[in-house]
């Protein structure tokens, strides 16, 4: 099989990309430092920096005193050479963030999703608010990644369906790209949170792990990473752990439901079967009330129990952990990931006390030695994952076209 020849143009492009990535991770650097770390000669490093300066990708940001002779110029990537936008679109709120090509977050805005039933109009409003707030021209935003609680078709990148966002449907991706006139990508929100935990959180450096997401809005989701890549499944439906049959959770036939997928909804909009019937927000609130911890918000009751340290509070956490362990054990027996990360507002409210109990309960149920840890990404892991994904795409585009 023939290989692509190492043409001078290709070699320059590869060197440019390596230098830019190095400046992002370790910069600012002098010409000599850059040459030493990349293995380039002084002449090649000088030509490279001149080429990148001409394209406004790097610039001198200071100087470094050395031995004899003049101080050496320090080079860094030009932050405003490109920007990215990251959005977390949920039924309760739309959060949008903009960052420059170095990854520095510049601003964040929130939009009420009830302002529009049109997904394109909703995203357009959020992005334009970022543009107006920061003064960044729209044409400088090179990538936009949107996280949603829906199933994304891995073949097309489009939404197949979303129970929480009924107006998000096939065709939305193309419409968004046409409206914003730039690279747009839609990704499942839990997958993005897993990417963030893998890049800089509890699963940093771990090639295989599972993230179980416990949302304050009520849902439970899962993302699986195998060999450093998100496992999506044939249709994008991998990770719908809420429907997993587990002991103690009813099947659709147990509650008298029949027919197609939509018939699984009851009058309250719940999906009262499978794993979700044990760990969704309203069920956890009811479980807390049975142990004398009264409240309407799941985060509040779990946080209160974790902080209380009373026998009743501990009994509630034990019971909640036992429910969670049924799902964790089932996943661990099939996948054996070694690490399960608990994420989302509910998991964060339970803290280490909840994670320790889930790990112990899982060990009692299944044979695999599964570590259970809390997610450690600060702020919104979904937004952070979307931002990291957008930066990867933007840098690929910007840094690969230097020659």
HELIX and SHEET records of a PDB file:
HELIX    1   1 UNK A    8  UNK A   26  1                                  19    
HELIX    2   2 UNK A   31  UNK A   38  1                                   8    
HELIX    3   3 UNK A   42  UNK A   54  1                                  13    
HELIX    4   4 UNK A   79  UNK A   81  5                                   3    
HELIX    5   5 UNK A  113  UNK A  115  5                                   3    
HELIX    6   6 UNK A  119  UNK A  134  1                                  16    
HELIX    7   7 UNK A  138  UNK A  140  5                                   3    
HELIX    8   8 UNK A  172  UNK A  180  1                                   9    
HELIX    9   9 UNK A  189  UNK A  200  1                                  12    
HELIX   10  10 UNK A  241  UNK A  243  5                                   3    
HELIX   11  11 UNK A  252  UNK A  255  5                                   4    
HELIX   12  12 UNK A  261  UNK A  264  5                                   4    
HELIX   13  13 UNK A  276  UNK A  279  1                                   4    
HELIX   14  14 UNK A  281  UNK A  290  1                                  10    
HELIX   15  15 UNK A  298  UNK A  308  1                                  11    
HELIX   16  16 UNK A  311  UNK A  335  1                                  25    
HELIX   17  17 UNK A  345  UNK A  365  1                                  21    
HELIX   18  18 UNK A  381  UNK A  399  1                                  19    
SHEET    1   A 3 UNK A  29  UNK A  30  0                                        
SHEET    2   A 3 UNK A  72  UNK A  77 -1                                        
SHEET    3   A 3 UNK A  58  UNK A  64 -1                                        
SHEET    1   B 5 UNK A 105  UNK A 111  0                                        
SHEET    2   B 5 UNK A  94  UNK A 100 -1                                        
SHEET    3   B 5 UNK A  83  UNK A  89 -1                                        
SHEET    4   B 5 UNK A 141  UNK A 148  1                                        
SHEET    5   B 5 UNK A 183  UNK A 188  1                                        
SHEET    1   C 2 UNK A 151  UNK A 152  0                                        
SHEET    2   C 2 UNK A 159  UNK A 161 -1                                        
SHEET    1   D 5 UNK A 229  UNK A 230  0                                        
SHEET    2   D 5 UNK A 220  UNK A 226 -1                                        
SHEET    3   D 5 UNK A 209  UNK A 214 -1                                        
SHEET    4   D 5 UNK A 339  UNK A 343  1                                        
SHEET    5   D 5 UNK A 371  UNK A 374  1                                        
END                                                                             
